[in-house]
Amino acid sequence: MGVLQALQRTPGALKRAPGLVIPQLIVFVLVLPQLLLQTTYPFVSMLYSLGSSLILLLGMPFIQGGMFGMANEALTTRSSLSRFVSDGKANYVQLLVAYIVLVVVNGVIGAVGVGSGIGAVVGHGSVRIVFIGLAAVAGLLYLVTVFVLQFYGQAIVISGASAIASFKRSYRIVRENLLAVGGYTLVALVIGMLVGGIYGGISLVASPEATSMIGLPPLSTPLLVVVGLLAVGIGSIVSAFMLTFSVAVYDELA
């Protein structure tokens, strides 16, 4: 019931805070050149990807903090970009610490998974079975980590928790509302897959090799830019909706 109520509250919150789309738009615009350059200038695209990844690593905690605060305010009243700036600055350090901790933890799990996968390929007999088991455990551990800690950002911005305490609070909320959080996660996955499909399609039509394989003429640069900007607009709106939805779910469950 809480997830359904959160879903019903989300469109109204977006109407009261249309500025929520702007930060997401900036993020997507930052990523768009990499998509357009990857086929014609792959080396430039790689360099751009490294630079944009560093910018996002340092800037994402500010964007997260601002959007969580703005969305939380919009659930009850109008909100503006001034709230975005103030909450982004106020919660930056804690969000950055939590983000780095998650990157390290997921990096270790990923390294174990990749190493086990390689071992499963090159190993034989019982050794291969052991590596397959380790890879499966690593994959399961990653999914569980993402699932139980998905509300850490909301806990920092909305509840004022520290980086470490936010993990505990997220875990407690998920543990006490397993069915509701499972339903919310399923909805988020479906919408994420749809958005990912859109960007996968754009990446496909941006590649001359891919278009020739399916018998389509390569798109001109102006048309590629138009298609890319359309995808940016759709992605920004959907991302703002999902972030606001996550805040509404946290508000209902917490």
C-alpha positions, 0 to 999 in steps of 0.5 A: 500500500505504501508503494502505491501511495508513493506512486500516486504522490510522485506526479504531483511532486514533479508538478510542484518542482519541475526544476527536478528535471534540470539536474538530470538533464545536465547529467544526460547532456554530459554523457551524450557526447560520449555516445555520439563520438564512440563510433567516429572517434573512439579514442576521443570518446574514451578520453571524454568518458574518463573525464566525464566519469571523474566529474560525475564521481565528484559531482554526483553526491551534490546532485543526489543531495540536492535532488533528494532534498528538493523532491522531499520538499515537493511531496508537500509543497512547491520547491525550487532550485535554491533548495537543490543547491542548499541540500546539495552543499549540506549533504555533500560530504556524507553522500561522498563518503557513502558513495566511496564506501559503496564503490569500494565494497562493490569493487571488491565483490566485482573483483571476486566475481570476475576472478572466480569467473576466470577460474571457472573457465580455466579450471577443471573438475572440482576446482571449477565447481568451487570457482562457479560457486564463488562467482554465484555467491559474489553475484548474489552478494552484490544484488543483496547489497544493492537491494538493502542499501538502496535508501542510503542517500534518502536516509542522509538527506531526509533523516540526517543520518551519517554515511555509516548510519545511513546504511544501517537505516536503509537496511532496517527499512528494507528488512521491515518492509521486504514485500513493499521494497521488493515491489518498488524495486521491481517497478524501478527495474522495469522502468530502468530496462525500458530507459536502457533499451532506449539508449541501447537503440540510440547507440545502435543507430549511432553506429554506421556498422550496426545500421548497415548490418540491419539494412538501414542508411547511416544517420547524418550528424544533425539527425543523430544530434536530434535523436540524442537530444530527444533521448536526453529529454525522455531520460531526464524526465524518467530519471526525475520521476524515479528519483522522486518516486524513491523519495516518496517510497522512503517517506511512506516506509520510514 
